[in-house]
Amino acid sequence: RKIEIELQELEKRYMGEHEQLAKRQRKGMDRMEQSHVQLYKAKVRELKSNQSKEGKRHKEKLKEMEKEALKQVESSVPKEGRKKAMSRTKSDVQLKKQEEDKKFQAYQSERFDDEMKKLIEVQKEEMKDLELEGLEDTHNIKRNRENELWEMEQRHKQEQHQLLKQQIREAFHMQ
């Protein structure tokens, strides 16, 4: 009877510890997920802002390239063929600008994807570490429970042995 009561108390205590650990882990995971969402949004804003600034610089660079090409045509071509040369140069520059724009957009898109992949990998690693920590805590609780259970059984066996020993002595003394 005494053993059963101790076992029930042990089970009750460890179930409580396990439930508390599970709640802590859920809260920790929820907090981490919220933090990751906020970091993700902030990173997207930061990258978009940087890309916007880079895009403006890129467009300015293309405008300067166009101005330089037109200046060069204006200064090197005689007045009578200048109109035709200017329109040809404008169309060539326009094609080049379109190509450069496509390359720039592809470059920005690739950089954005790479940065977001890095962030996601870091976040996955953090989640994995938190889950691993939780598993270790769960195993420690189970290990402690088993150790206590084993010690309790040892103690009860020892008490039972002592009781039997005493009963045998008393039986011999009565004879």
Phi and psi restraints in degrees (value plus and minus 20) as a CYANA .aco file:
   2 LYS   PHI     -81.5   -41.5
   2 LYS   PSI     -59.1   -19.1
   3 ILE   PHI     -83.5   -43.5
   3 ILE   PSI     -63.6   -23.6
   4 GLU   PHI     -82.0   -42.0
   4 GLU   PSI     -62.4   -22.4
   5 ILE   PHI     -83.8   -43.8
   5 ILE   PSI     -65.8   -25.8
   6 GLU   PHI     -82.5   -42.5
   6 GLU   PSI     -60.7   -20.7
   7 LEU   PHI     -82.2   -42.2
   7 LEU   PSI     -63.5   -23.5
   8 GLN   PHI     -83.4   -43.4
   8 GLN   PSI     -62.6   -22.6
   9 GLU   PHI     -82.7   -42.7
   9 GLU   PSI     -62.7   -22.7
  10 LEU   PHI     -80.9   -40.9
  10 LEU   PSI     -68.2   -28.2
  11 GLU   PHI     -81.8   -41.8
  11 GLU   PSI     -63.0   -23.0
  12 LYS   PHI     -82.0   -42.0
  12 LYS   PSI     -65.6   -25.6
  13 ARG   PHI     -83.5   -43.5
  13 ARG   PSI     -65.6   -25.6
  14 TYR   PHI     -92.0   -52.0
  14 TYR   PSI     -51.1   -11.1
  15 MET   PHI     -84.5   -44.5
  15 MET   PSI     -61.6   -21.6
  16 GLY   PHI     -81.4   -41.4
  16 GLY   PSI     -64.8   -24.8
  17 GLU   PHI     -82.4   -42.4
  17 GLU   PSI     -61.7   -21.7
  18 HIS   PHI     -84.9   -44.9
  18 HIS   PSI     -61.2   -21.2
  19 GLU   PHI     -84.6   -44.6
  19 GLU   PSI     -62.4   -22.4
  20 GLN   PHI     -82.0   -42.0
  20 GLN   PSI     -62.4   -22.4
  21 LEU   PHI     -82.9   -42.9
  21 LEU   PSI     -63.6   -23.6
  22 ALA   PHI     -81.6   -41.6
  22 ALA   PSI     -62.4   -22.4
  23 LYS   PHI     -82.7   -42.7
  23 LYS   PSI     -65.1   -25.1
  24 ARG   PHI     -80.2   -40.2
  24 ARG   PSI     -61.8   -21.8
  25 GLN   PHI     -85.1   -45.1
  25 GLN   PSI     -63.2   -23.2
  26 ARG   PHI     -81.9   -41.9
  26 ARG   PSI     -64.2   -24.2
  27 LYS   PHI     -83.1   -43.1
  27 LYS   PSI     -62.7   -22.7
  28 GLY   PHI     -82.2   -42.2
  28 GLY   PSI     -62.6   -22.6
  29 MET   PHI     -85.8   -45.8
  29 MET   PSI     -62.5   -22.5
  30 ASP   PHI     -81.5   -41.5
  30 ASP   PSI     -65.7   -25.7
  31 ARG   PHI     -81.2   -41.2
  31 ARG   PSI     -62.9   -22.9
  32 MET   PHI     -86.0   -46.0
  32 MET   PSI     -60.3   -20.3
  33 GLU   PHI     -82.9   -42.9
  33 GLU   PSI     -63.1   -23.1
  34 GLN   PHI     -82.5   -42.5
  34 GLN   PSI     -63.0   -23.0
  35 SER   PHI     -81.7   -41.7
  35 SER   PSI     -62.0   -22.0
  36 HIS   PHI     -85.1   -45.1
  36 HIS   PSI     -59.4   -19.4
  37 VAL   PHI     -83.0   -43.0
  37 VAL   PSI     -64.0   -24.0
  38 GLN   PHI     -83.8   -43.8
  38 GLN   PSI     -63.6   -23.6
  39 LEU   PHI     -82.3   -42.3
  39 LEU   PSI     -60.5   -20.5
  40 TYR   PHI     -81.8   -41.8
  40 TYR   PSI     -68.2   -28.2
  41 LYS   PHI     -82.6   -42.6
  41 LYS   PSI     -62.7   -22.7
  42 ALA   PHI     -83.9   -43.9
  42 ALA   PSI     -60.8   -20.8
  43 LYS   PHI     -84.9   -44.9
  43 LYS   PSI     -61.1   -21.1
  44 VAL   PHI     -81.3   -41.3
  44 VAL   PSI     -66.3   -26.3
  45 ARG   PHI     -79.9   -39.9
  45 ARG   PSI     -66.0   -26.0
  46 GLU   PHI     -81.3   -41.3
  46 GLU   PSI     -67.1   -27.1
  47 LEU   PHI     -85.3   -45.3
  47 LEU   PSI     -61.8   -21.8
  48 LYS   PHI     -82.9   -42.9
  48 LYS   PSI     -61.4   -21.4
  49 SER   PHI     -82.3   -42.3
  49 SER   PSI     -66.8   -26.8
  50 ASN   PHI     -83.6   -43.6
  50 ASN   PSI     -60.5   -20.5
  51 GLN   PHI     -85.4   -45.4
  51 GLN   PSI     -57.0   -17.0
  52 SER   PHI     -83.0   -43.0
  52 SER   PSI     -65.2   -25.2
  53 LYS   PHI     -82.3   -42.3
  53 LYS   PSI     -65.2   -25.2
  54 GLU   PHI     -83.7   -43.7
  54 GLU   PSI     -57.0   -17.0
  55 GLY   PHI     -82.9   -42.9
  55 GLY   PSI     -61.8   -21.8
  56 LYS   PHI     -83.5   -43.5
  56 LYS   PSI     -64.6   -24.6
  57 ARG   PHI     -81.9   -41.9
  57 ARG   PSI     -59.7   -19.7
  58 HIS   PHI     -83.7   -43.7
  58 HIS   PSI     -65.1   -25.1
  59 LYS   PHI     -83.2   -43.2
  59 LYS   PSI     -59.3   -19.3
  60 GLU   PHI     -82.7   -42.7
  60 GLU   PSI     -61.7   -21.7
  61 LYS   PHI     -82.1   -42.1
  61 LYS   PSI     -62.1   -22.1
  62 LEU   PHI     -85.6   -45.6
  62 LEU   PSI     -59.4   -19.4
  63 LYS   PHI     -82.6   -42.6
  63 LYS   PSI     -63.6   -23.6
  64 GLU   PHI     -82.5   -42.5
  64 GLU   PSI     -60.2   -20.2
  65 MET   PHI     -81.0   -41.0
  65 MET   PSI     -62.6   -22.6
  66 GLU   PHI     -84.7   -44.7
  66 GLU   PSI     -64.7   -24.7
  67 LYS   PHI     -80.2   -40.2
  67 LYS   PSI     -63.9   -23.9
  68 GLU   PHI     -83.2   -43.2
  68 GLU   PSI     -63.0   -23.0
  69 ALA   PHI     -84.1   -44.1
  69 ALA   PSI     -62.7   -22.7
  70 LEU   PHI     -87.4   -47.4
  70 LEU   PSI     -58.2   -18.2
  71 LYS   PHI     -82.6   -42.6
  71 LYS   PSI     -62.3   -22.3
  72 GLN   PHI     -83.5   -43.5
  72 GLN   PSI     -62.1   -22.1
  73 VAL   PHI     -85.1   -45.1
  73 VAL   PSI     -63.4   -23.4
  74 GLU   PHI     -81.6   -41.6
  74 GLU   PSI     -59.4   -19.4
  75 SER   PHI    -103.1   -63.1
  75 SER   PSI     -43.8    -3.8
  76 SER   PHI    -122.2   -82.2
  76 SER   PSI     -39.6     0.4
  77 VAL   PHI    -121.3   -81.3
  77 VAL   PSI     117.0   157.0
  78 PRO   PHI     -83.3   -43.3
  78 PRO   PSI     139.2   179.2
  79 LYS   PHI     -78.4   -38.4
  79 LYS   PSI     -57.3   -17.3
  80 GLU   PHI     -89.8   -49.8
  80 GLU   PSI     -51.7   -11.7
  81 GLY   PHI    -120.7   -80.7
  81 GLY   PSI     -15.8    24.2
  82 ARG   PHI     -85.1   -45.1
  82 ARG   PSI     -61.6   -21.6
  83 LYS   PHI     -81.1   -41.1
  83 LYS   PSI     -65.9   -25.9
  84 LYS   PHI     -85.9   -45.9
  84 LYS   PSI     -64.2   -24.2
  85 ALA   PHI     -84.5   -44.5
  85 ALA   PSI     -58.5   -18.5
  86 MET   PHI     -84.4   -44.4
  86 MET   PSI     -64.8   -24.8
  87 SER   PHI     -85.8   -45.8
  87 SER   PSI     -58.6   -18.6
  88 ARG   PHI     -84.3   -44.3
  88 ARG   PSI     -63.6   -23.6
  89 THR   PHI     -84.6   -44.6
  89 THR   PSI     -61.3   -21.3
  90 LYS   PHI     -80.5   -40.5
  90 LYS   PSI     -64.4   -24.4
  91 SER   PHI     -87.4   -47.4
  91 SER   PSI     -58.6   -18.6
  92 ASP   PHI     -83.2   -43.2
  92 ASP   PSI     -64.8   -24.8
  93 VAL   PHI     -84.4   -44.4
  93 VAL   PSI     -59.3   -19.3
  94 GLN   PHI     -81.7   -41.7
  94 GLN   PSI     -63.9   -23.9
  95 LEU   PHI     -82.4   -42.4
  95 LEU   PSI     -63.9   -23.9
  96 LYS   PHI     -83.5   -43.5
  96 LYS   PSI     -60.7   -20.7
  97 LYS   PHI     -81.5   -41.5
  97 LYS   PSI     -62.1   -22.1
  98 GLN   PHI     -83.0   -43.0
  98 GLN   PSI     -62.8   -22.8
  99 GLU   PHI     -82.2   -42.2
  99 GLU   PSI     -67.6   -27.6
 100 GLU   PHI     -81.4   -41.4
 100 GLU   PSI     -59.2   -19.2
 101 ASP   PHI     -83.4   -43.4
 101 ASP   PSI     -63.7   -23.7
 102 LYS   PHI     -82.3   -42.3
 102 LYS   PSI     -65.0   -25.0
 103 LYS   PHI     -80.9   -40.9
 103 LYS   PSI     -64.1   -24.1
 104 PHE   PHI     -83.8   -43.8
 104 PHE   PSI     -63.6   -23.6
 105 GLN   PHI     -82.3   -42.3
 105 GLN   PSI     -63.1   -23.1
 106 ALA   PHI     -83.4   -43.4
 106 ALA   PSI     -62.1   -22.1
 107 TYR   PHI     -81.9   -41.9
 107 TYR   PSI     -66.2   -26.2
 108 GLN   PHI     -83.7   -43.7
 108 GLN   PSI     -62.7   -22.7
 109 SER   PHI     -83.0   -43.0
 109 SER   PSI     -62.5   -22.5
 110 GLU   PHI     -84.6   -44.6
 110 GLU   PSI     -63.9   -23.9
 111 ARG   PHI     -82.5   -42.5
 111 ARG   PSI     -62.5   -22.5
 112 PHE   PHI     -79.9   -39.9
 112 PHE   PSI     -68.8   -28.8
 113 ASP   PHI     -80.4   -40.4
 113 ASP   PSI     -63.0   -23.0
 114 ASP   PHI     -82.3   -42.3
 114 ASP   PSI     -65.0   -25.0
 115 GLU   PHI     -83.0   -43.0
 115 GLU   PSI     -62.0   -22.0
 116 MET   PHI     -88.6   -48.6
 116 MET   PSI     -58.3   -18.3
 117 LYS   PHI     -81.7   -41.7
 117 LYS   PSI     -62.4   -22.4
 118 LYS   PHI     -80.1   -40.1
 118 LYS   PSI     -65.8   -25.8
 119 LEU   PHI     -81.8   -41.8
 119 LEU   PSI     -64.9   -24.9
 120 ILE   PHI     -83.6   -43.6
 120 ILE   PSI     -60.4   -20.4
 121 GLU   PHI     -82.8   -42.8
 121 GLU   PSI     -63.0   -23.0
 122 VAL   PHI     -81.9   -41.9
 122 VAL   PSI     -63.3   -23.3
 123 GLN   PHI     -86.3   -46.3
 123 GLN   PSI     -59.5   -19.5
 124 LYS   PHI     -81.9   -41.9
 124 LYS   PSI     -61.1   -21.1
 125 GLU   PHI     -82.8   -42.8
 125 GLU   PSI     -62.4   -22.4
 126 GLU   PHI     -83.1   -43.1
 126 GLU   PSI     -62.6   -22.6
 127 MET   PHI     -83.9   -43.9
 127 MET   PSI     -62.7   -22.7
 128 LYS   PHI     -81.0   -41.0
 128 LYS   PSI     -63.8   -23.8
 129 ASP   PHI     -82.1   -42.1
 129 ASP   PSI     -61.6   -21.6
 130 LEU   PHI     -85.6   -45.6
 130 LEU   PSI     -61.2   -21.2
 131 GLU   PHI     -85.0   -45.0
 131 GLU   PSI     -61.2   -21.2
 132 LEU   PHI     -83.2   -43.2
 132 LEU   PSI     -62.0   -22.0
 133 GLU   PHI     -80.7   -40.7
 133 GLU   PSI     -62.9   -22.9
 134 GLY   PHI     -82.7   -42.7
 134 GLY   PSI     -62.0   -22.0
 135 LEU   PHI     -83.5   -43.5
 135 LEU   PSI     -60.6   -20.6
 136 GLU   PHI     -82.3   -42.3
 136 GLU   PSI     -63.5   -23.5
 137 ASP   PHI     -82.2   -42.2
 137 ASP   PSI     -62.0   -22.0
 138 THR   PHI     -82.1   -42.1
 138 THR   PSI     -64.7   -24.7
 139 HIS   PHI     -84.3   -44.3
 139 HIS   PSI     -57.3   -17.3
 140 ASN   PHI     -84.3   -44.3
 140 ASN   PSI     -61.2   -21.2
 141 ILE   PHI     -81.8   -41.8
 141 ILE   PSI     -65.9   -25.9
 142 LYS   PHI     -83.9   -43.9
 142 LYS   PSI     -61.0   -21.0
 143 ARG   PHI     -83.7   -43.7
 143 ARG   PSI     -64.4   -24.4
 144 ASN   PHI     -81.9   -41.9
 144 ASN   PSI     -61.1   -21.1
 145 ARG   PHI     -81.6   -41.6
 145 ARG   PSI     -66.8   -26.8
 146 GLU   PHI     -83.1   -43.1
 146 GLU   PSI     -59.8   -19.8
 147 ASN   PHI     -82.8   -42.8
 147 ASN   PSI     -65.2   -25.2
 148 GLU   PHI     -84.1   -44.1
 148 GLU   PSI     -60.5   -20.5
 149 LEU   PHI     -82.1   -42.1
 149 LEU   PSI     -63.6   -23.6
 150 TRP   PHI     -84.5   -44.5
 150 TRP   PSI     -63.6   -23.6
 151 GLU   PHI     -83.8   -43.8
 151 GLU   PSI     -58.6   -18.6
 152 MET   PHI     -84.4   -44.4
 152 MET   PSI     -64.6   -24.6
 153 GLU   PHI     -83.4   -43.4
 153 GLU   PSI     -60.6   -20.6
 154 GLN   PHI     -80.9   -40.9
 154 GLN   PSI     -64.8   -24.8
 155 ARG   PHI     -82.9   -42.9
 155 ARG   PSI     -63.2   -23.2
 156 HIS   PHI     -86.1   -46.1
 156 HIS   PSI     -58.4   -18.4
 157 LYS   PHI     -83.7   -43.7
 157 LYS   PSI     -61.2   -21.2
 158 GLN   PHI     -83.4   -43.4
 158 GLN   PSI     -65.4   -25.4
 159 GLU   PHI     -82.3   -42.3
 159 GLU   PSI     -61.8   -21.8
 160 GLN   PHI     -83.9   -43.9
 160 GLN   PSI     -61.1   -21.1
 161 HIS   PHI     -83.0   -43.0
 161 HIS   PSI     -65.7   -25.7
 162 GLN   PHI     -82.3   -42.3
 162 GLN   PSI     -60.5   -20.5
 163 LEU   PHI     -83.0   -43.0
 163 LEU   PSI     -65.7   -25.7
 164 LEU   PHI     -83.6   -43.6
 164 LEU   PSI     -60.8   -20.8
 165 LYS   PHI     -80.2   -40.2
 165 LYS   PSI     -64.3   -24.3
 166 GLN   PHI     -85.5   -45.5
 166 GLN   PSI     -61.2   -21.2
 167 GLN   PHI     -83.7   -43.7
 167 GLN   PSI     -59.1   -19.1
 168 ILE   PHI     -86.1   -46.1
 168 ILE   PSI     -62.9   -22.9
 169 ARG   PHI     -80.8   -40.8
 169 ARG   PSI     -65.3   -25.3
 170 GLU   PHI     -83.8   -43.8
 170 GLU   PSI     -56.5   -16.5
 171 ALA   PHI     -86.1   -46.1
 171 ALA   PSI     -59.1   -19.1
 172 PHE   PHI     -90.5   -50.5
 172 PHE   PSI     -56.9   -16.9
 173 HIS   PHI     -88.5   -48.5
 173 HIS   PSI     -50.0   -10.0
 174 MET   PHI     -94.3   -54.3
 174 MET   PSI     -46.1    -6.1
